């Protein structure tokens, strides 16, 4: 922004200027100035149209100059009809015709229509009703049931009758379809219940929301150590990570659309665990994971809050870096890595991805015989 655009009445003549150095005097209103009152007074006066007429055609009552007066009256009548003419112009305007892109010739219009229809078909459902009325409704209903089973397993909420006047936030289903490389059979359907956290109130429904993530420089340093000391490096993923966080605030949420418990339509979900969409969910998950690692004698790095390490009896280390729900473990001993995996699986629902091949969109290519590791 260059600055504020100001109307300066102190200048002669008054004009607009642009300035950054502006102080607002809220005790003095612009409408109290004499200049503004004069301008408003002039605006209320009916405006008159001035016409320049040659000296040889001065207006008077002479009948010989009557045609000049008729011309003036005809011009004023046209001014009165101008708004109506503009309305007629907008009404009679020719509408722009929607045409296919130029890359499609006239004979290939059918191909254009088919490609557009295909794009529409591949789109994910936006609402619950779209999902259950689509051609893939059985798949979407199946993954919604799986999501609810996971929520019930983690005891995410408790059905209660909210007090009168209690604020109840909404929720919605989010659908995602991922196509695999081996055709239709590899297509994965995912449905996630997300709370409408935008309606939360600061200081009531949440307080602190900041949650750290590992720095990219920390990942690069760890991979450098892996290449230098020929360490084993494994990757894991936490399933429904945010559901492991414990809520400290009292939050009520509406029952999921399509899965309202019969006979308890007036009940709401009193959340016990942090749910996706809540503003404090990332922070609560990190606090839960941090307390778990510290409780198992792992130390947090002083330079990166998402890097943990533990020194073994032989002088080597076990390293773990965390980026939300993705984590990488590195150590000289594969036994120690598997031991940590077992601890994590007992506490959280994990997915073992094996040897690290891709971290945050960066692919890893390793040549252990040459002691080199490449990132792309």
C-alpha positions in Angstrom: 0.0 0.0 0.0 1.4 3.4 -1.0 -0.5 5.3 1.7 -3.8 6.9 2.5 -5.8 8.9 -0.1 -6.7 12.1 1.6 -9.0 15.0 0.6 -7.3 18.2 1.8 -9.5 21.2 2.1 -6.7 23.4 3.4 -5.0 23.4 0.0 -6.0 25.9 -2.7 -7.7 24.5 -4.6 -8.7 21.5 -2.5 -7.4 18.3 -3.9 -6.5 14.6 -3.2 -3.1 13.7 -1.9 -1.5 10.3 -1.0 0.5 10.1 2.3 1.7 7.4 4.7 2.2 9.8 7.6 -1.4 10.2 8.8 -2.8 10.7 12.2 -6.6 10.3 12.8 -8.3 12.9 15.0 -11.4 11.1 16.0 -12.6 14.0 18.2 -13.2 16.2 15.1 -15.6 14.9 12.5 -15.4 16.1 8.9 -19.1 16.9 8.7 -18.7 19.6 11.3 -16.5 21.8 9.0 -18.1 24.7 7.3 -16.8 23.7 3.9 -18.5 20.3 4.0 -21.8 21.9 5.1 -21.6 24.3 2.2 -21.0 21.5 -0.2 -23.9 19.4 1.1 -26.1 22.5 0.8 -25.1 22.9 -2.8 -25.8 19.2 -3.5 -29.4 19.6 -2.2 -30.1 22.3 -4.7 -31.6 21.1 -7.9 -28.9 21.1 -10.6 -29.5 23.1 -13.6 -28.2 22.4 -17.1 -26.4 25.3 -18.8 -26.5 25.6 -22.5 -24.2 27.8 -24.7 -26.2 29.6 -27.3 -24.7 31.9 -29.9 -25.3 35.6 -29.4 -27.2 35.7 -32.6 -29.8 33.3 -31.0 -30.5 34.8 -27.6 -33.6 33.4 -25.9 -36.5 35.8 -25.6 -40.2 35.8 -26.3 -39.8 36.6 -29.9 -41.8 34.0 -32.0 -39.1 34.2 -34.7 -36.6 32.5 -32.3 -39.0 29.8 -31.1 -37.1 27.0 -32.8 -34.1 27.6 -30.6 -36.3 27.1 -27.5 -37.7 23.9 -28.9 -34.2 22.6 -29.4 -33.3 23.3 -25.8 -36.5 21.6 -24.5 -35.8 18.6 -26.8 -32.3 18.3 -25.3 -33.6 18.4 -21.7 -36.2 15.7 -22.6 -33.4 13.5 -23.8 -31.5 14.0 -20.5 -34.6 12.9 -18.6 -34.9 9.8 -20.8 -31.2 8.8 -20.4 -31.6 6.4 -17.4 -34.5 4.7 -19.1 -32.4 4.3 -22.2 -29.6 2.8 -20.2 -32.0 0.2 -18.8 -33.2 -0.7 -22.2 -29.6 -1.0 -23.4 -28.8 -3.5 -20.6 -31.9 -5.5 -21.3 -31.4 -5.7 -25.1 -27.6 -6.4 -24.8 -26.6 -9.5 -26.7 -25.4 -12.2 -24.4 -22.0 -13.7 -24.8 -22.2 -17.2 -26.2 -20.2 -19.9 -24.4 -18.0 -21.7 -26.8 -15.5 -24.5 -26.5 -11.8 -23.6 -26.5 -10.2 -22.9 -29.8 -8.1 -26.1 -29.7 -11.3 -28.0 -30.4 -12.4 -27.8 -34.0 -16.1 -27.9 -34.9 -15.9 -31.7 -35.7 -14.5 -32.4 -32.2 -17.1 -30.7 -30.1 -18.2 -34.1 -28.9 -14.7 -34.8 -27.5 -14.8 -31.5 -25.7 -18.1 -32.4 -24.1 -16.9 -35.8 -23.1 -13.7 -34.4 -21.5 -15.7 -31.9 -19.5 -18.1 -34.6 -18.3 -15.2 -36.8 -17.3 -13.7 -34.0 -15.2 -17.0 -33.5 -13.4 -17.3 -37.3 -12.8 -13.8 -37.4 -11.2 -14.5 -34.6 -8.7 -14.9 -35.6 -5.1 -18.3 -35.1 -3.4 -18.5 -31.9 -1.5 -21.5 -32.7 0.7 -22.9 -35.8 2.4 -26.0 -35.8 0.1 -23.7 -35.7 -3.0 -21.8 -38.7 -1.7 -24.8 -40.9 -0.9 -26.5 -40.1 -4.2 -23.5 -40.6 -6.4 -22.7 -43.8 -8.4 -20.1 -44.7 -5.8 -22.4 -44.3 -2.8 -21.6 -47.8 -1.4 -17.9 -46.9 -1.3 -18.5 -43.6 0.4 -20.9 -45.1 3.0 -18.3 -47.8 3.8 -15.5 -45.3 4.5 -17.8 -43.1 6.6 -18.7 -46.1 8.7 -15.0 -46.9 9.1 -14.3 -43.3 10.2 -17.1 -43.5 12.8 -15.7 -46.8 14.1 -12.3 -45.1 14.6 -13.9 -42.2 16.4 -15.9 -44.5 18.7 -12.8 -46.6 19.3 -10.8 -43.5 20.5 -13.8 -42.4 22.6 -13.7 -39.1 20.8 -17.0 -37.8 22.2 -19.9 -38.5 24.6 -23.5 -38.0 23.6 -25.2 -35.5 26.1 -28.1 -33.1 26.1 -26.6 -29.6 26.0 -27.8 -26.9 28.4 -30.1 -24.2 27.1 -28.2 -21.6 25.3 -25.1 -23.7 25.1 -23.1 -23.0 21.9 -22.9 -26.1 19.7 -20.4 -26.0 16.7 -21.2 -27.8 13.5 -19.3 -30.5 11.6 -19.1 -31.8 8.0 -17.9 -34.8 6.0 -14.8 -34.3 3.8 -14.4 -36.8 1.0 -11.2 -37.7 -1.0 -10.6 -40.2 -3.7 -7.1 -41.3 -4.6 -6.4 -43.1 -7.8 -3.7 -45.8 -7.8 -1.4 -46.8 -10.6 -2.9 -50.2 -11.2 -6.3 -49.1 -12.3 -9.8 -48.8 -10.8 -9.1 -51.6 -8.3 -6.4 -49.5 -6.6 -8.7 -46.5 -6.1 -8.8 -45.5 -2.4 -11.8 -43.8 -0.8 -11.3 -41.7 2.3 -13.9 -39.9 4.4 -13.1 -37.7 7.4 -15.3 -36.0 9.9 -14.2 -32.4 10.4 -15.4 -29.9 13.0 -16.2 -26.4 11.9 -13.6 -24.8 14.0 -14.1 -21.4 12.4 -17.1 -20.9 14.8 -14.9 -21.4 17.9 -14.5 -18.4 20.2 -11.1 -17.4 21.5 -10.7 -17.6 25.2 -13.8 -19.9 25.5 -13.4 -22.7 23.1 -9.6 -22.5 22.7 -6.6 -20.6 24.1 -3.2 -21.5 22.6 -3.1 -23.0 19.2 0.5 -23.0 18.1 2.1 -26.4 17.4 5.7 -26.8 16.2 6.8 -28.9 13.2 10.3 -30.1 12.4 12.5 -27.7 10.4 13.5 -28.7 6.9 17.1 -28.0 7.9 16.8 -30.5 10.7 15.7 -33.2 8.3 18.7 -32.5 6.0 21.1 -32.6 8.9 19.7 -36.0 10.0 20.0 -37.4 6.5 23.6 -36.2 6.4 24.3 -38.1 9.7 22.6 -41.2 8.1 24.9 -41.0 5.1 28.0 -40.3 7.1 27.6 -43.0 9.7 25.6 -45.5 7.5 22.6 -45.5 9.8 19.3 -47.3 9.2 16.4 -44.9 8.5 12.7 -45.9 8.7 9.5 -44.0 8.2 6.1 -44.2 10.0 2.7 -42.5 9.8 0.2 -42.0 12.6 -3.3 -42.9 11.7 -5.8 -40.2 12.8 -3.1 -38.4 14.8 -5.3 -35.5 16.1 -7.7 -38.0 17.7 -5.0 -38.9 20.2 -4.9 -35.4 21.7 -6.9 -34.7 24.9 -9.1 -31.6 25.0 -8.8 -29.2 27.9 -11.9 -27.1 26.9 -15.5 -28.1 27.0 -16.7 -28.2 23.3 -20.1 -29.4 22.1 -20.5 -30.5 18.5 -23.6 -31.5 16.4 -24.0 -35.1 15.6 -22.6 -36.2 12.1 -24.9 -35.8 9.2 -26.5 -39.1 8.3 -25.5 -40.7 11.6 -27.8 -39.1 14.1 -28.7 -41.5 16.9 -32.4 -42.4 16.8 -34.2 -41.1 19.8 -31.4 -38.7 20.7 -31.9 -36.1 18.0 -31.7 -33.3 20.6 -28.3 -34.6 21.9 -24.9 -33.2 21.0 -21.4 -34.6 21.0 -19.4 -33.5 24.1 -15.8 -33.8 22.7 -13.2 -35.6 24.8 -10.5 -35.8 22.1 -9.2 -33.2 19.7 -11.0 -33.6 16.3 -9.8 -32.5 12.9 -10.9 -29.0 12.2 -10.6 -27.7 15.8 -8.1 -24.9 16.2 -6.3 -26.5 19.1 -6.1 -30.0 17.6 -2.5 -29.8 16.3 -1.2 -28.4 19.6 -3.0 -31.1 21.7 -1.6 -33.9 19.5 1.9 -32.5 19.8 1.6 -32.2 23.6 0.5 -35.8 23.9 3.3 -37.1 21.7 5.9 -34.9 23.4 4.9 -36.2 26.9 5.1 -39.8 25.5 8.6 -39.4 24.2 9.9 -37.6 27.3 8.3 -40.4 29.5 10.4 -43.0 27.6 13.7 -41.3 28.3 14.0 -39.5 25.0 15.5 -35.9 25.1 14.1 -33.0 23.1 16.5 -31.0 21.0 17.3 -27.5 22.3 17.3 -26.2 18.7 14.2 -28.0 17.3 11.2 -29.0 19.4 10.3 -31.8 17.0 13.7 -33.6 17.1 14.1 -36.3 19.8 17.2 -38.4 20.6 18.3 -41.1 23.0 21.9 -42.2 23.7 22.4 -46.0 23.8 24.9 -48.0 26.0 27.3 -48.4 23.0 27.5 -44.6 22.5 25.3 -44.5 19.5 22.0 -42.6 19.2 18.4 -43.2 18.2 16.9 -40.1 16.4 13.3 -39.3 15.7 11.9 -36.3 13.8 8.2 -35.4 13.8 6.2 -33.5 11.2 2.6 -33.4 12.3 1.8 -37.1 11.8 4.8 -38.2 9.8 8.0 -39.3 11.6 11.4 -40.6 10.6 13.5 -42.8 12.9 17.3 -43.3 12.4 19.8 -45.4 14.3 22.8 -47.7 13.8 20.8 -50.6 15.3 17.7 -51.8 13.6 16.8 -53.6 16.8 16.5 -50.2 18.6 14.4 -48.9 15.7 12.0 -51.8 15.9 11.9 -51.4 19.7 10.8 -47.8 19.4 8.2 -48.8 16.7 6.7 -51.3 19.2 6.4 -48.6 21.8 4.7 -46.2 19.4 2.3 -48.9 18.1 1.3 -49.7 21.7 0.4 -46.1 22.4 -0.9 -44.9 19.0 -2.3 -46.5 15.8 0.7 -46.4 13.5 1.3 -47.3 9.8 4.8 -48.7 9.1 6.1 -47.4 5.8 9.4 -49.2 5.9 12.7 -47.7 4.7 12.4 -43.9 4.2 12.0 -43.2 0.5 10.1 -39.9 0.4 10.0 -37.2 3.1 7.7 -34.1 2.7 7.7 -34.4 -1.0 11.5 -35.0 -1.3 12.5 -38.3 -2.7 15.5 -40.1 -1.2 17.9 -42.2 -3.3 20.6 -43.9 -1.4 23.9 -45.6 -2.5 25.1 -47.3 0.7 28.1 -48.9 -1.0 29.4 -45.5 -1.9 28.2 -43.9 1.4 26.1 -41.4 -0.5 22.5 -40.2 -0.2 20.7 -38.1 -2.8 17.6 -35.9 -2.5 15.4 -34.9 -5.4 
